[in-house]
Amino acid sequence: MLKAIALAVAVAAATTSVGAQATGAYQSAAKTSTVRRHKVMTKQERQAALQREAKIPEATARATALAEVPNGTVKSSELEREHGKLIYSYDISVPGKKGVEEIAVNAIDGTVVAREHETAAMEKKEAEQAKKAKK
C-alpha cells in the first residue's frame, strides 16, 4: 500500500513538473511571438506613404499655393502631417520682399489651410526645432 501511494505521488510530481515546463515553454513562445519589430522608415519611404494618402496631386497643390502669392517662386516644398492634417507646405519667395510666404495646402481637399510670412530668423528657428525633433 505504501508503495502504491509513493508511486502515485511520484507520478503526480513528475506530471506537474512536466506540465510546468510545458507551460513555461508555451509562455516563452507566446512572449517571443508577440514581440513586434518596428521598421525604421527612410525619408523616401515616409514620403511615399504620405503620397499614397494624399487625394490632391502635388502639381495641383503647388498651383493653388502659387495663386495665393502673385509673382512668387517656390523655394521649397514638402508633404507632411501637421496638427493631424496631411498638408503640402510651400515656402514661396517674392521678388523684392524679405523672407518667404509659407502656404499650407490640405492634401485631401486642396484648400489653403494656412498662410504665414516667415522672416529669415523665423525660418532658422523652425529648422532648429525640426532638427531637435529628429533626435
matplotlib code that plots the C-alpha trace (Angstrom):
import matplotlib.pyplot as plt

x = [0.0, 2.8, 4.5, 1.2, 1.0, 4.6, 4.2, 1.1, 3.0, 6.0, 3.7, 1.8, 5.1, 6.5, 3.3, 3.2, 6.9, 6.4, 3.2, 5.0, 7.9, 5.5, 3.6, 6.8, 7.8, 4.4, 4.6, 8.1, 7.0, 4.0, 6.2, 8.5, 5.7, 4.1, 7.3, 6.9, 9.8, 9.4, 11.0, 12.6, 11.4, 13.6, 12.5, 11.7, 9.5, 7.7, 7.1, 5.8, 3.4, 2.1, 1.8, -0.5, -2.7, -2.9, -6.0, -4.8, -1.8, 1.3, 1.1, -2.5, -1.5, 1.6, -0.7, -3.1, -0.2, 1.3, -2.1, -2.0, 1.3, 1.4, 4.9, 6.2, 8.6, 8.6, 11.8, 11.0, 8.1, 7.2, 4.3, 3.9, 1.4, 0.9, -1.5, -3.1, -3.7, -1.9, -0.6, 1.6, 3.8, 5.4, 8.0, 7.5, 9.8, 8.6, 11.0, 11.8, 10.4, 12.5, 11.7, 9.2, 5.5, 4.6, 1.5, -0.1, -2.5, -4.7, -3.6, -7.1, -9.4, -7.0, -7.9, -5.4, -5.3, -2.6, -0.6, 2.2, 5.1, 8.4, 11.4, 14.9, 15.1, 11.8, 13.0, 16.2, 14.3, 11.9, 14.9, 16.5, 13.2, 12.9, 16.5, 15.8, 12.6, 14.5, 16.8]
y = [0.0, 2.4, 1.5, 2.4, 5.8, 6.5, 5.6, 7.8, 10.8, 10.3, 10.1, 13.2, 15.1, 14.1, 15.1, 18.5, 19.2, 18.3, 20.4, 23.3, 23.0, 22.8, 25.8, 27.7, 26.8, 27.9, 31.2, 31.8, 31.1, 33.3, 36.2, 35.9, 35.7, 39.0, 41.0, 43.3, 44.6, 48.2, 49.0, 52.4, 54.1, 56.3, 59.7, 58.4, 55.7, 58.1, 60.5, 57.6, 56.5, 60.1, 60.4, 57.3, 59.1, 62.4, 62.9, 66.0, 65.8, 67.8, 69.8, 71.0, 71.9, 73.8, 75.8, 76.6, 77.9, 80.0, 81.5, 82.8, 84.6, 86.5, 86.6, 84.1, 81.2, 78.0, 77.9, 74.5, 72.1, 69.1, 66.8, 66.4, 65.7, 68.8, 69.0, 65.8, 67.1, 65.9, 69.1, 70.2, 73.0, 75.6, 78.3, 80.9, 83.7, 87.0, 89.4, 92.5, 91.1, 89.6, 86.2, 83.7, 83.2, 79.8, 78.4, 75.1, 73.3, 70.5, 67.3, 65.8, 68.6, 71.1, 74.1, 76.6, 75.9, 78.4, 81.3, 83.0, 85.3, 84.0, 86.1, 84.6, 84.4, 82.5, 80.0, 79.4, 78.8, 76.4, 74.5, 74.2, 72.9, 70.3, 69.2, 68.7, 66.8, 64.3, 63.4]
z = [0.0, 0.8, -2.5, -4.3, -2.6, -3.1, -6.8, -7.1, -5.5, -7.8, -10.9, -9.7, -9.1, -12.5, -14.3, -12.5, -13.3, -17.0, -17.1, -15.6, -18.0, -20.9, -19.7, -19.3, -22.8, -24.1, -22.3, -23.6, -27.1, -26.6, -25.4, -28.3, -30.8, -29.6, -29.9, -32.9, -34.9, -35.9, -39.2, -39.4, -42.5, -44.7, -45.7, -49.1, -47.7, -45.4, -48.3, -50.5, -47.7, -47.3, -51.1, -51.1, -48.6, -50.5, -52.6, -54.4, -56.8, -55.8, -59.0, -58.2, -54.6, -56.0, -58.4, -55.5, -53.4, -56.2, -56.8, -53.2, -53.8, -57.1, -58.8, -56.2, -56.8, -54.8, -52.8, -51.1, -50.5, -48.6, -47.8, -44.1, -41.3, -39.2, -36.3, -37.5, -41.1, -44.2, -45.9, -48.7, -47.3, -49.6, -48.9, -51.6, -52.2, -53.6, -55.5, -53.5, -50.3, -47.5, -46.1, -47.5, -47.6, -46.1, -47.7, -46.4, -48.8, -47.5, -49.3, -49.0, -50.3, -51.9, -49.7, -48.3, -44.6, -43.5, -44.8, -42.8, -43.6, -42.3, -41.8, -42.1, -38.3, -38.1, -40.8, -38.9, -35.6, -37.4, -38.9, -35.5, -34.0, -36.8, -36.2, -32.5, -33.2, -35.4, -32.4]

ax = plt.figure().add_subplot(projection="3d")
ax.plot(x, y, z, "-o")
ax.set_aspect("equal")
plt.show()
